[in-house]
């Protein structure tokens, strides 16, 4: 099974967009492959700057999906980052990983990441992330991680919940006719 493009790009030391979704679930084999690739690249050639950050982020993602605790890695990385883009991407990434398993703590990272990224995003990406976050807020989160879900699955579930709550794109009136609402895609 192949890794998502963004994760392959990170594992090669490349940069990804701040609007990327890095919380795509990996099975243990994929996670171990990502982790091994990132660690090998970190140990060979002494990568610096953005390449080093990308590899560390890939390593963090691999550790998460391999079932390792990543809190220490996050705590070690976070204070060392001076670049606003890297800080934003770390927060967004951690929030996305936690959101994929519907963990309560996801929003503290997603909100912080979006706040840091807002002025760095192009208008189209800004609104894409904003709409995605608005929709994901519909999901019930818990302190105990749920089974991992893809972004599409999370968004579909959130759309259903939004419609049931009457806050979605289509809201049924008392006559049974639907009214179009443009607030959430």
Long-range contacts (C-beta under 8 A, 24 or more apart in sequence): 1-27, 1-29, 1-30, 3-30, 3-33, 3-34, 7-34, 7-58, 7-61, 9-54, 10-38, 10-54, 10-55, 10-57, 10-58, 10-61, 11-37, 11-38, 11-41, 11-55, 11-58, 12-37, 12-41, 12-54, 13-41, 13-47, 13-50, 13-51, 13-52, 13-54, 13-55, 14-51, 14-54, 15-50, 15-54, 16-54, 16-89, 17-125, 18-85, 18-88, 18-89, 18-92, 18-117, 18-120, 18-121, 18-125, 18-129, 19-121, 19-125, 19-128, 19-129, 21-96, 21-132, 21-151, 22-57, 22-61, 22-92, 22-93, 22-96, 22-97, 23-93, 23-95, 23-96, 23-97, 23-98, 23-99, 23-100, 23-151, 24-100, 24-150, 24-151, 25-65, 25-100, 25-148, 25-149, 25-150, 26-61, 26-62, 26-65, 27-65, 28-65, 28-66, 28-67, 30-65, 31-61, 31-62, 31-63, 31-64, 31-65, 31-66, 31-67, 32-62, 32-66, 33-62, 34-58, 34-59, 34-61, 34-62, 34-65, 35-59, 35-62, 35-63, 35-66, 36-62, 38-62, 50-83, 50-86, 53-81, 53-83, 53-86, 53-89, 57-89, 57-90, 57-93, 60-93, 60-94, 61-93, 61-97, 64-97, 65-148, 70-94, 70-97, 84-116, 84-120, 85-117, 85-120, 87-116, 88-113, 88-114, 88-116, 88-117, 88-120, 89-113, 89-117, 91-116, 92-117, 99-136, 99-139, 99-141, 99-154, 100-148, 100-149, 100-150, 100-151, 100-154, 101-145, 101-146, 101-147, 101-148, 101-149, 102-139, 102-140, 102-141, 102-142, 102-145, 102-146, 102-149, 102-154, 103-141, 103-142, 103-143, 103-145, 104-141, 104-142, 104-143, 106-141, 107-137, 107-141, 110-136, 131-184, 131-185, 134-183, 134-184, 135-159, 135-162, 135-184, 135-185, 138-162, 138-165, 138-167, 159-184
